[in-house]
Amino acid sequence: MVNLLKNIAGHLRVKQLGPGLITGAADDDPSGIATYSQAGAQFGFNMLWTVLFTYPLMVGIQMISARLGCITGRGLAANIKSAFPRSVLYGIVGSLLVANTINIAADIAAMGEALRLLMGGSAHLYSVGFGVACLTLQVLLRYDSYVRYLKWLTLALLSYVAVVFTIHVPWGDVVRETVLPKFNLNHDTITIIVAVFGTTISPYLFFWQAAQEMEDLRAYANNNPGQLLPHAEGVARQHLRRIRRDTYLGMGFSNLIAFFIILSTAATLHVAGVVNIQTSGQAAEALRPLGGQATFLLFSLGIIGTGMLAVPVLAGSAAYAVAESFEWRSGLDMKLHEAIEFYGIIAIATLGGVVLNFTHLDPMRALLWSAEINGVIAIPIMAIMMLLASREDIMGKFVIRPKLRALGWAATGVMAVTVIAMFVI
């Protein structure tokens, strides 16, 4: 198993990958793990099609956010501010901050519970430790070191690939039910489809990837003094090719992990009749008697690893959005005293999530709230991104082409349908 993970890590060539890998991996946060676990436990292999369906949509919309950051040299909030009324900007950014803080609370709670299952002790105490650790790393580490750390953390998600090799999987049934799923289109089915789509295509990922492309632009300028920035045509096309490869691979990695989480819980929990999973920690605990200690251990460690990756992305995306809205200095390449407001928002979002764990807020309700807010604000954000990326006065020669435009609007339409379904069912 160790050799398997080493081989996969070697083929990924993590050091050569960019923001797309981190963005994709952060999508499989503990909240997402809970959603995918419920899909597998409740519907078995019949929900595997959802992650295949969302892959091209996710690629399209994330590629558009990355192009905006790279070509304009600004984050998503700054681009929205330049072209839309302040009321639109503040409404979106405020909702993003609330949703991300609630999501952080749920993720930190899941990390604390996973460590409690492994070691005993207090889940609340562990949650505080994880929150402080995530905040400290963001404040103290320089951008290049921090991104390197986040890239290596993505390997924690390979534990969910490894889980499948510790259990029996009827691969014939997997292929058949992935291609030809069987389910009744009722309230429960629509709810879990909406949950998977909402978990996979989340607004904080748009803000994060655009911001990281902006950060890479700064790093390029610093490392190549006197050379043209990437929005000059020749260099821009080189960066856009890298963005295309990076996004395809990063989103593919994200959906592959989601596929394996649904697969592992379907092959164990669903088969055993365990169909109600509300948290990722509950999924790990339920797997112990069914899949064995190795399966339980890998699943639990994956929760902690991906949480350490996702919490900084959630807090960081909110901080970029707020800082750009008020024209504060921002960037993980800056020291604390150089961007005090930016790091202040990171602290508020992270520690706010920790504090919520000491209230009577139910973790499952927190997930539902964040999913609902994300679903609602995703539609206008995606529509705005499509409009921005199609404007020559913003993108110059690099306006999105018809195929990417069609894919982006398709993703926007799918999210609109899921949100309508969420309120109607």
C-alpha angles and dihedrals in degrees: 000000000000090000090050092055092046091052093049091047090050093052091049091058089205097192091061095053126093142204094313093069094051092044092051094046092048088058088069093064122151089271090055091046089056091051094048091045091054090049091054096041095048102038105019117210091343092089097053090094091068095071091047091050095049095048099084091040091052092047092051099050095041091050089054092051090048092050091051091054094045101044098040097036088224135102124251096262092052090051092049090049092054095055110025138053118277090243090063092048096047093045092053096042094045091051090047092053092050094045093047093049091052090046090050089052091053093046094048090048090052092049091050092049092048092053090046089055090051100042109011121231130097120338090198092055092049090049091056090050093051092048093050092045093052092048094047093051092051093049100042104036122080117237098258093048092044094051091047089054092049092050092055091047089062087072088071087075090064086076087079090056089049091051091066090059091056095057138052113264122187096217094186090060090045093056094042097048093042092055097034107025120188120212142128114252095232136131096283094047095049091046094056093044089052090048093052093047092046092048093049099046106043129164095229088065091058092053094044098050094046090049093049092051086052089051091050088051090056091047090051091052092048093048095044107044114189094017125114117268119247094264088070104100103248097044092039092059090052091053092045090054089052090048091052093052093041094050095046091050097040095049090042090054090049095051093042090058091046088051092053093047091054089043096051095046092044092052093049116019099033092046090051093049096252100139106154115076117161103169137028089240090056089052091052092049092048090051094057099079093036105042100023134243095299092055091047092048095049093046093049095046089050090057091054095044096048090044090057087053099042101045094061090046092051093047093040095050090052091048093051091049095049095042093050091048091059096032093245120157110266140178141107087238090069128086122244096259091049095057106019095154092050093052089041090062090049088053093047093050095044099042090039088059090050092050092051088062089065093055129077091263108138111230093223092049089049090055091050093049094050091045092051094048092045091048093050097047094040092073099057091039092053092045090050091049090052092051093046094048090051096054118099092203088063104031101027110194090352101072109143116272124240096264094051091042091054091048092049093050090046090055089048091050093049091051090049091053092048092050092049089049091049091058097037102048 
